[in-house]
């Protein structure tokens, strides 16, 4: 039964948006990262993302990672400037400690901006974290 399924709270795993200089194209890019600040790896990671604001909706993006080691991060997607003015939602599902975890992260519209950047130690970058 559906009521018998227990999905535990996610702790130590976050989504972040960073602002990085792209040496290849000589541009400043916004990138979405998944951060695993846990003491163990997470596995079978699925991320579904999209932007929205009222009737405006972006395409749905789907990402898969086999494994993300403990105390590390992985780049998930490039964020185009046009989507920064929308709400950006990332739905995360993964396995850790033989259990299924699930969490939705939301970056509210217009919250992804230079003035909101903070140092993210685990990535050694400046960015914004959604917890």
C-alpha positions as CSV (number, residue, x, y, z in Angstrom):
1,X,0.0,0.0,0.0
2,X,1.1,3.5,-0.7
3,X,0.7,4.6,2.9
4,X,3.2,1.9,3.9
5,X,6.0,3.4,1.9
6,X,8.4,5.5,4.0
7,X,10.6,8.0,2.2
8,X,13.1,9.5,4.8
9,X,14.1,13.1,4.9
10,X,17.0,14.2,2.8
11,X,20.0,15.6,4.7
12,X,23.4,16.6,3.4
13,X,22.4,16.7,-0.3
14,X,21.8,20.1,-2.0
15,X,21.3,21.8,-5.3
16,X,23.4,24.8,-6.1
17,X,23.6,27.3,-8.9
18,X,27.1,28.7,-9.6
19,X,28.4,31.5,-11.7
20,X,31.6,30.3,-13.5
21,X,33.9,31.7,-16.1
22,X,33.9,29.5,-19.2
23,X,37.4,29.6,-20.6
24,X,36.4,27.9,-23.9
25,X,33.7,30.5,-24.8
26,X,35.0,33.3,-22.6
27,X,31.6,33.8,-21.0
28,X,30.3,33.8,-17.5
29,X,27.9,30.9,-17.2
30,X,25.3,29.9,-14.6
31,X,25.5,26.1,-13.9
32,X,23.4,23.8,-11.7
33,X,25.3,21.5,-9.4
34,X,24.3,18.6,-7.2
35,X,26.2,18.5,-3.9
36,X,26.7,15.4,-1.8
37,X,27.9,16.6,1.6
38,X,27.2,13.2,3.2
39,X,29.8,10.9,4.6
40,X,28.8,8.2,2.0
41,X,28.2,8.1,-1.7
42,X,24.7,8.4,-3.2
43,X,23.7,6.2,-6.1
44,X,21.1,5.9,-9.0
45,X,20.5,9.6,-9.0
46,X,17.7,11.0,-11.1
47,X,17.1,14.8,-11.4
48,X,14.1,16.3,-13.3
49,X,14.2,20.1,-13.7
50,X,12.1,22.8,-15.3
51,X,11.4,26.5,-15.0
52,X,8.0,28.1,-14.7
53,X,6.1,31.3,-13.9
54,X,2.3,31.3,-14.4
55,X,1.7,30.2,-18.0
56,X,5.4,30.3,-19.0
57,X,7.1,26.9,-18.8
58,X,10.4,25.6,-20.0
59,X,11.1,22.2,-21.4
60,X,11.6,19.4,-18.8
61,X,15.2,18.3,-18.5
62,X,16.1,14.8,-17.1
63,X,19.5,13.9,-15.8
64,X,21.0,10.7,-14.5
65,X,24.2,10.0,-12.4
66,X,25.2,6.5,-11.5
67,X,27.1,7.6,-8.4
68,X,28.2,10.8,-6.6
69,X,31.0,10.2,-4.1
70,X,30.9,11.6,-0.5
71,X,31.8,15.2,0.0
72,X,31.7,16.1,-3.8
73,X,29.6,17.8,-6.4
74,X,28.6,17.2,-10.0
75,X,27.6,19.7,-12.7
76,X,24.1,18.9,-13.8
77,X,23.2,21.6,-16.4
78,X,23.9,25.0,-17.9
79,X,21.3,27.5,-17.0
80,X,20.4,30.0,-19.8
81,X,20.0,33.6,-18.7
82,X,16.3,33.6,-19.8
83,X,15.4,31.0,-17.2
84,X,16.9,32.9,-14.3
85,X,13.8,35.1,-14.1
86,X,11.6,32.0,-13.7
87,X,11.1,29.7,-10.7
88,X,13.5,26.8,-11.3
89,X,12.6,23.5,-9.7
90,X,14.8,20.4,-9.4
91,X,13.2,17.1,-8.3
92,X,15.9,14.7,-7.0
93,X,15.6,11.0,-6.3
94,X,18.5,8.8,-5.2
95,X,19.5,5.7,-3.1
96,X,21.8,5.8,-0.1
97,X,22.2,3.3,2.7
98,X,19.9,1.0,0.7
99,X,17.0,3.4,1.0
100,X,15.2,5.6,-1.5
101,X,15.4,9.4,-0.9
102,X,13.4,12.1,-2.7
103,X,13.4,15.9,-2.4
104,X,12.3,18.9,-4.4
105,X,14.6,22.0,-4.5
106,X,13.2,25.4,-5.7
107,X,15.1,28.5,-6.7
108,X,12.5,31.3,-6.7
109,X,12.3,33.6,-9.7
110,X,14.9,36.3,-9.8
111,X,16.8,34.8,-6.8
112,X,19.6,33.6,-9.1
113,X,21.7,36.8,-9.3
114,X,25.2,38.1,-8.7
115,X,24.3,39.8,-5.4
116,X,23.1,36.5,-3.9
117,X,26.4,34.6,-4.5
118,X,28.2,33.0,-1.5
119,X,31.2,30.8,-1.3
120,X,30.4,27.1,-1.6
121,X,33.4,25.4,0.0
122,X,32.7,21.9,-1.2
123,X,32.7,23.1,-4.9
124,X,35.3,25.9,-4.3
125,X,33.0,28.2,-6.2
126,X,30.6,31.1,-5.6
127,X,27.0,30.3,-5.9
128,X,23.5,30.0,-4.4
129,X,22.4,26.9,-2.5
130,X,18.8,25.6,-2.3
131,X,18.4,23.3,0.8
